[in-house]
Amino acid sequence: MKTRNKLILGISSLAFLFAGCVENELPKFTIDDSFIAFSTSDVSLAENSKNPIAIEVLCSSLYGINASVEFEITPREVKIDSTVVKVGDKDSVVVTYTDKGAKEGIHFTYTTSCLANYSTTDSTKLYFTKNQFSDTIFIQAIDNGIFTGDLYFSIKLKNADGANLGASTTCQVTVSDDEHPLAFMLGAYTGKGESYFNGNSSWDLTITKDPDGDLNKVWFFPFVPDNHSSAKSVYGIVNEDKTELKIPVKQVFVSWSDGAHAYLDGFRDLYNDTDVIPEGEFLNATISADGTITIADCFGSQVVEADGSSSGWYNIMLNGVTLTKK
């Protein structure tokens, strides 16, 4: 009986709601609900790219409107250090910045896709109509042939006319330097070797430069095939001659809330327990002139519980794995 009463009450409630909808007008969007914003807030282009990168700006409106917006390009400094100093009885943070700003005309050029029905010489203005909901800023990098490191600039929307500014009004642009000292070994690779569990194995991985600007450090992802799906990148240190690579063991692939971790572990010889590579030491690898990397030691991803006990391995690769650049 209780169930039936609830059902009748529910049907009555729905009837009341639908009746209310008939009496009230549907909500209408006005110009006040229209906004202009970037479709993305962060882009990167290679310094030696032959083609420009397109940065789209959207005018979001239910019916379409005539609108415009200006934009401003500003070189961006990068924070490299912060130090806590004592000022009287209070701590104060001193932040050090370095000029890593990309300059228009030196490191890049830009154009826009102005609409045919607008006659303008203003190169820092974008236009929208009832039939055209987007406009585009095209950035072309200039290859200067020297190593500067990555350079940065910001594009900021301002002075919208005919619509509001949306939430995403700034796009950060990175011009990625192609003269990195380790450029010969950065990029896409194919890994090949013998897995202790799976036999002959092959997988795709990528080697990237250090995001903090260390010119002797590179990052591998994914380093171990058939690892946990959330495994993080691991890094290696290249010697000054660029012929040897050392990859620290005990780097963490994954951490769990119960205190367990999946670590990068290694052996000089898998079949000799005394040859486990201890914390503080490295996997050893050689680098050929074409960027091919040969890893001398065994390595894998081991799950270690919070109490220090091992609960198994995702994979172990035997001595002699090669990473060949594509």
QUIZI-V151913 format. One record per residue. N is the residue number from 1. RES is the residue in one small letter. PSI is psi in degrees with one decimal (NA if undefined). Layout:
<<N & RES & PSI> <N & RES & PSI>>
//
This chain:
<<1 & m & -42.2> <2 & k & -41.5> <3 & t & -42.1> <4 & r & -41.1> <5 & n & -40.8> <6 & k & -39.0> <7 & l & -44.4> <8 & i & -42.6> <9 & l & -40.1> <10 & g & -42.8> <11 & i & -40.4> <12 & s & -40.6> <13 & s & -42.4> <14 & l & -41.1> <15 & a & -39.9> <16 & f & -41.6> <17 & l & -45.0> <18 & f & -36.5> <19 & a & -39.3> <20 & g & -36.8> <21 & c & -34.5> <22 & v & -37.9> <23 & e & -29.4> <24 & n & 148.2> <25 & e & 149.6> <26 & l & 145.1> <27 & p & 141.8> <28 & k & 138.9> <29 & f & 138.4> <30 & t & -177.5> <31 & i & -26.7> <32 & d & -18.8> <33 & d & -5.0> <34 & s & 145.2> <35 & f & 156.6> <36 & i & 132.9> <37 & a & 160.4> <38 & f & 147.9> <39 & s & -17.8> <40 & t & 154.8> <41 & s & -1.6> <42 & d & 121.6> <43 & v & 160.2> <44 & s & 142.8> <45 & l & 145.7> <46 & a & 140.5> <47 & e & -33.8> <48 & n & 14.1> <49 & s & 136.0> <50 & k & -19.5> <51 & n & 144.8> <52 & p & 158.7> <53 & i & 139.7> <54 & a & 125.3> <55 & i & 111.4> <56 & e & 138.5> <57 & v & 129.9> <58 & l & 143.5> <59 & c & 107.0> <60 & s & 114.8> <61 & s & 140.5> <62 & l & -38.6> <63 & y & -13.9> <64 & g & 134.2> <65 & i & 164.4> <66 & n & 124.2> <67 & a & 167.3> <68 & s & 164.8> <69 & v & 145.5> <70 & e & 159.6> <71 & f & 155.1> <72 & e & 133.2> <73 & i & 128.2> <74 & t & 126.2> <75 & p & 146.5> <76 & r & 126.8> <77 & e & 157.5> <78 & v & 132.9> <79 & k & 127.6> <80 & i & -16.3> <81 & d & 154.5> <82 & s & 136.1> <83 & t & 135.9> <84 & v & 122.3> <85 & v & 157.3> <86 & k & 122.9> <87 & v & 101.3> <88 & g & -123.9> <89 & d & 15.0> <90 & k & 148.2> <91 & d & 142.2> <92 & s & 140.5> <93 & v & 123.5> <94 & v & 120.8> <95 & v & 129.3> <96 & t & 129.8> <97 & y & 152.9> <98 & t & 146.1> <99 & d & 98.6> <100 & k & 26.2> <101 & g & 131.5> <102 & a & 133.5> <103 & k & 132.4> <104 & e & 132.0> <105 & g & -18.1> <106 & i & -46.2> <107 & h & -16.4> <108 & f & 162.0> <109 & t & 166.3> <110 & y & 155.0> <111 & t & 170.9> <112 & t & 162.6> <113 & s & 75.9> <114 & c & 147.4> <115 & l & 150.4> <116 & a & -29.0> <117 & n & 12.2> <118 & y & 126.4> <119 & s & 109.6> <120 & t & 149.8> <121 & t & 4.5> <122 & d & 109.3> <123 & s & -0.7> <124 & t & 35.6> <125 & k & 140.0> <126 & l & 149.9> <127 & y & 149.3> <128 & f & 149.0> <129 & t & -177.9> <130 & k & -24.0> <131 & n & -2.4> <132 & q & 104.7> <133 & f & -0.1> <134 & s & 157.0> <135 & d & 163.9> <136 & t & 139.8> <137 & i & 124.9> <138 & f & 126.6> <139 & i & 124.6> <140 & q & 121.3> <141 & a & 151.5> <142 & i & 120.3> <143 & d & 110.8> <144 & n & -5.1> <145 & g & 8.2> <146 & i & 157.7> <147 & f & 117.8> <148 & t & -10.7> <149 & g & 171.0> <150 & d & 144.3> <151 & l & 157.3> <152 & y & 148.5> <153 & f & 163.8> <154 & s & 146.3> <155 & i & 122.7> <156 & k & 130.2> <157 & l & 145.7> <158 & k & 165.4> <159 & n & 54.9> <160 & a & 141.4> <161 & d & 122.2> <162 & g & -6.6> <163 & a & 167.1> <164 & n & 161.2> <165 & l & 136.4> <166 & g & -165.1> <167 & a & -37.0> <168 & s & 86.1> <169 & t & -1.2> <170 & t & 134.0> <171 & c & 125.0> <172 & q & 128.3> <173 & v & 131.9> <174 & t & 126.2> <175 & v & 108.1> <176 & s & 119.0> <177 & d & 131.8> <178 & d & 0.4> <179 & e & 25.8> <180 & h & 139.1> <181 & p & -24.8> <182 & l & 21.4> <183 & a & -31.6> <184 & f & -20.4> <185 & m & 11.5> <186 & l & 145.0> <187 & g & -160.7> <188 & a & 139.3> <189 & y & 161.1> <190 & t & 124.3> <191 & g & 137.5> <192 & k & 139.3> <193 & g & -176.8> <194 & e & 126.0> <195 & s & 139.8> <196 & y & -32.6> <197 & f & -34.7> <198 & n & 2.1> <199 & g & -150.7> <200 & n & 130.2> <201 & s & 150.2> <202 & s & 138.7> <203 & w & 159.2> <204 & d & 140.9> <205 & l & 168.0> <206 & t & 139.5> <207 & i & 125.2> <208 & t & 159.2> <209 & k & 164.5> <210 & d & 126.3> <211 & p & -19.7> <212 & d & 4.6> <213 & g & 10.4> <214 & d & 115.8> <215 & l & -3.5> <216 & n & 5.4> <217 & k & 136.7> <218 & v & 158.7> <219 & w & 140.7> <220 & f & 133.9> <221 & f & 129.2> <222 & p & 138.0> <223 & f & -39.5> <224 & v & 123.9> <225 & p & 151.3> <226 & d & 32.7> <227 & n & 179.8> <228 & h & 144.4> <229 & s & -20.7> <230 & s & 14.6> <231 & a & 138.6> <232 & k & 171.1> <233 & s & 158.6> <234 & v & 159.4> <235 & y & 162.2> <236 & g & 158.1> <237 & i & 126.5> <238 & v & 137.2> <239 & n & 169.6> <240 & e & -31.3> <241 & d & -7.4> <242 & k & 37.0> <243 & t & -14.4> <244 & e & 151.6> <245 & l & 133.9> <246 & k & 125.9> <247 & i & 111.6> <248 & p & 134.6> <249 & v & 169.9> <250 & k & 12.1> <251 & q & 141.9> <252 & v & 124.0> <253 & f & -48.8> <254 & v & 143.9> <255 & s & 141.5> <256 & w & 158.8> <257 & s & -21.3> <258 & d & 5.4> <259 & g & -5.9> <260 & a & 154.3> <261 & h & 154.3> <262 & a & 120.4> <263 & y & 156.4> <264 & l & 115.7> <265 & d & 162.0> <266 & g & 165.6> <267 & f & 142.8> <268 & r & -37.5> <269 & d & 114.0> <270 & l & -29.5> <271 & y & 13.1> <272 & n & 107.0> <273 & d & -24.0> <274 & t & -7.6> <275 & d & 19.6> <276 & v & 134.5> <277 & i & 118.0> <278 & p & 161.1> <279 & e & 139.4> <280 & g & -11.1> <281 & e & -173.6> <282 & f & 156.9> <283 & l & 138.3> <284 & n & 138.3> <285 & a & 155.4> <286 & t & 154.0> <287 & i & 125.6> <288 & s & 172.0> <289 & a & -29.1> <290 & d & 5.4> <291 & g & -2.8> <292 & t & 133.6> <293 & i & 131.6> <294 & t & 121.1> <295 & i & 118.2> <296 & a & -33.0> <297 & d & 162.1> <298 & c & 147.7> <299 & f & 158.2> <300 & g & -175.2> <301 & s & 110.4> <302 & q & 136.0> <303 & v & 121.9> <304 & v & 126.9> <305 & e & 171.5> <306 & a & -28.7> <307 & d & 3.4> <308 & g & -4.9> <309 & s & 150.4> <310 & s & 136.7> <311 & s & 16.5> <312 & g & -177.2> <313 & w & 143.3> <314 & y & -39.6> <315 & n & 155.9> <316 & i & 125.5> <317 & m & 133.9> <318 & l & 170.9> <319 & n & 143.4> <320 & g & 16.3> <321 & v & 138.0> <322 & t & 141.5> <323 & l & 113.2> <324 & t & 129.7> <325 & k & 138.4> <326 & k & NA>>
//
